[in-house]
Amino acid sequence: MTSTTTTTGTDGRIVVRISDPGELVAAVPHLLSFRPGPSVILLNHSRGRERRIIPVIRADLPDEPHERDVVRGLVDRLLRHPGAGVTVVIVGSRPGHRAPPGQLPHQSLTQRLISALDEAGRPVDHALWVPEIRGGVPWTCYHEGCGAGVLPDDRETVMAATMATRGWVTHDSREQLVRQLDPDDPAAIDRRQRLLDEAVEALAGTGRSAEEERAGHLAVVRAALGRAVRGDFDLSDEDVVSLAMALSDLKVRDRCLTTAEPPGEAPAIAAERLWLELVRRTPPPERAEAALLLGYAAYRRGDCVLAGLAFGNALAAHPGHRLAELLQICLNRQLPPDALGRLSRAQEGNLMPTDPRCG
């Protein structure tokens, strides 16, 4: 019998409650958006009656001489967030590491983490080790008397089903997550670049006011968002060019920040998928605006890995992009995702269509 349950709150959000350590470990790939290799992972439990897991902090397993520095860095990052407790998950072993007989791997690393977190007033609820996160793999606790068990298939848990219904994708590796931002084939990018150049030249001769141009850009974005909510992400070259032109208007781009609200809900996920498609299909430097929106949406829902990749993509397409630089700094300093909501609230109103049939 599963110890994971779901309920739907009054705001429509689905709440997944997990009480079994093995099912919590099985949830890690979904919380990270990718299946981690050898890693040390901290799951921060927030205060309050409903103890949320935010953030999830991961690092590669360090060599023994670097354990102190890695522990210090992980704890410093964690303490930037309020919390009541921590679950430590050690995944796998670094190459060449052999645990002494009768001991779990990376005992010294785990004890350093537990001691550092206890000293910081953030007690460790569980410290768990798994050779990998796969169904049927045994998990073991570093604490005496904590118990042990077998991981469920992370692809068939309640958490996996809930994520799938929301349109969230869990990748088999971090490398696969990175590859999803790879650009379309070079010929298509070159073709759209020529079309963009032609569109910019044509725009100068229209005689339309800035307000008229902005109204047209907003209509283009709303139509694309309406299609995205219906699951239609089939973008022609003309669609890509029109959207790139629209997002180049920074007031329109900033209005699009509202599409990340409320984070993790179906309309926001649809908008995030649209920005991802545009990142792949748009030539630089116009690509930067879609990458910025993708990173912001990912950051707001707590996916800091994808957010960092997207902000890096934006800065590669447009070095010196001010908002991407600012958000990258926020991410590096572990500013909580909820704190970013003020950027969305500062805009005129949510740009998502009120009726998904429209657009």
Secondary structure in CASP SS format (residue, H / E / C, confidence):
PFRMAT SS
TARGET T0000
AUTHOR 0000-0000-0000
METHOD secondary structure of the structure
MODEL  1
M C 1.00
T C 1.00
S C 1.00
T E 1.00
T E 1.00
T E 1.00
T E 1.00
T E 1.00
G C 1.00
T C 1.00
D C 1.00
G C 1.00
R C 1.00
I E 1.00
V E 1.00
V E 1.00
R E 1.00
I E 1.00
S C 1.00
D C 1.00
P H 1.00
G H 1.00
E H 1.00
L H 1.00
V H 1.00
A H 1.00
A H 1.00
V H 1.00
P H 1.00
H H 1.00
L H 1.00
L H 1.00
S C 1.00
F E 1.00
R C 1.00
P C 1.00
G C 1.00
P C 1.00
S E 1.00
V E 1.00
I E 1.00
L E 1.00
L E 1.00
N E 1.00
H E 1.00
S C 1.00
R C 1.00
G C 1.00
R C 1.00
E C 1.00
R C 1.00
R C 1.00
I E 1.00
I E 1.00
P E 1.00
V E 1.00
I E 1.00
R E 1.00
A E 1.00
D E 1.00
L C 1.00
P C 1.00
D C 1.00
E H 1.00
P H 1.00
H H 1.00
E H 1.00
R H 1.00
D H 1.00
V H 1.00
V H 1.00
R H 1.00
G H 1.00
L H 1.00
V H 1.00
D H 1.00
R H 1.00
L H 1.00
L C 1.00
R C 1.00
H C 1.00
P C 1.00
G C 1.00
A C 1.00
G E 1.00
V E 1.00
T E 1.00
V E 1.00
V E 1.00
I E 1.00
V E 1.00
G C 1.00
S C 1.00
R C 1.00
P C 1.00
G C 1.00
H C 1.00
R C 1.00
A C 1.00
P C 1.00
P C 1.00
G C 1.00
Q C 1.00
L C 1.00
P C 1.00
H C 1.00
Q H 1.00
S H 1.00
L H 1.00
T H 1.00
Q H 1.00
R H 1.00
L H 1.00
I H 1.00
S H 1.00
A H 1.00
L H 1.00
D H 1.00
E H 1.00
A C 1.00
G C 1.00
R C 1.00
P C 1.00
V E 1.00
D E 1.00
H E 1.00
A E 1.00
L E 1.00
W E 1.00
V E 1.00
P C 1.00
E C 1.00
I C 1.00
R C 1.00
G C 1.00
G C 1.00
V C 1.00
P E 1.00
W E 1.00
T E 1.00
C E 1.00
Y C 1.00
H C 1.00
E C 1.00
G C 1.00
C C 1.00
G C 1.00
A E 1.00
G E 1.00
V E 1.00
L C 1.00
P C 1.00
D C 1.00
D C 1.00
R C 1.00
E C 1.00
T C 1.00
V H 1.00
M H 1.00
A H 1.00
A H 1.00
T H 1.00
M H 1.00
A H 1.00
T H 1.00
R C 1.00
G C 1.00
W C 1.00
V C 1.00
T C 1.00
H E 1.00
D C 1.00
S C 1.00
R H 1.00
E H 1.00
Q H 1.00
L H 1.00
V H 1.00
R H 1.00
Q C 1.00
L C 1.00
D C 1.00
P C 1.00
D C 1.00
D C 1.00
P H 1.00
A H 1.00
A H 1.00
I H 1.00
D H 1.00
R H 1.00
R H 1.00
Q H 1.00
R H 1.00
L H 1.00
L H 1.00
D H 1.00
E H 1.00
A H 1.00
V H 1.00
E H 1.00
A H 1.00
L H 1.00
A C 1.00
G C 1.00
T C 1.00
G C 1.00
R C 1.00
S C 1.00
A H 1.00
E H 1.00
E H 1.00
E H 1.00
R H 1.00
A H 1.00
G H 1.00
H H 1.00
L H 1.00
A H 1.00
V H 1.00
V H 1.00
R H 1.00
A H 1.00
A H 1.00
L H 1.00
G H 1.00
R H 1.00
A H 1.00
V H 1.00
R C 1.00
G C 1.00
D C 1.00
F C 1.00
D C 1.00
L C 1.00
S C 1.00
D H 1.00
E H 1.00
D H 1.00
V H 1.00
V H 1.00
S H 1.00
L H 1.00
A H 1.00
M H 1.00
A H 1.00
L H 1.00
S C 1.00
D C 1.00
L H 1.00
K H 1.00
V H 1.00
R H 1.00
D H 1.00
R H 1.00
C H 1.00
L H 1.00
T H 1.00
T H 1.00
A H 1.00
E C 1.00
P C 1.00
P C 1.00
G C 1.00
E C 1.00
A H 1.00
P H 1.00
A H 1.00
I H 1.00
A H 1.00
A H 1.00
E H 1.00
R H 1.00
L H 1.00
W H 1.00
L H 1.00
E H 1.00
L H 1.00
V H 1.00
R H 1.00
R H 1.00
T C 1.00
P C 1.00
P C 1.00
P C 1.00
E C 1.00
R H 1.00
A H 1.00
E H 1.00
A H 1.00
A H 1.00
L H 1.00
L H 1.00
L H 1.00
G H 1.00
Y H 1.00
A H 1.00
A H 1.00
Y H 1.00
R H 1.00
R C 1.00
G C 1.00
D C 1.00
C H 1.00
V H 1.00
L H 1.00
A H 1.00
G H 1.00
L H 1.00
A H 1.00
F H 1.00
G H 1.00
N H 1.00
A H 1.00
L H 1.00
A H 1.00
A H 1.00
H C 1.00
P C 1.00
G C 1.00
H C 1.00
R H 1.00
L H 1.00
A H 1.00
E H 1.00
L H 1.00
L H 1.00
Q H 1.00
I H 1.00
C H 1.00
L H 1.00
N H 1.00
R C 1.00
Q C 1.00
L C 1.00
P C 1.00
P H 1.00
D H 1.00
A H 1.00
L H 1.00
G H 1.00
R H 1.00
L H 1.00
S H 1.00
R H 1.00
A C 1.00
Q C 1.00
E C 1.00
G C 1.00
N C 1.00
L C 1.00
M C 1.00
P C 1.00
T C 1.00
D C 1.00
P C 1.00
R C 1.00
C C 1.00
G C 1.00
END
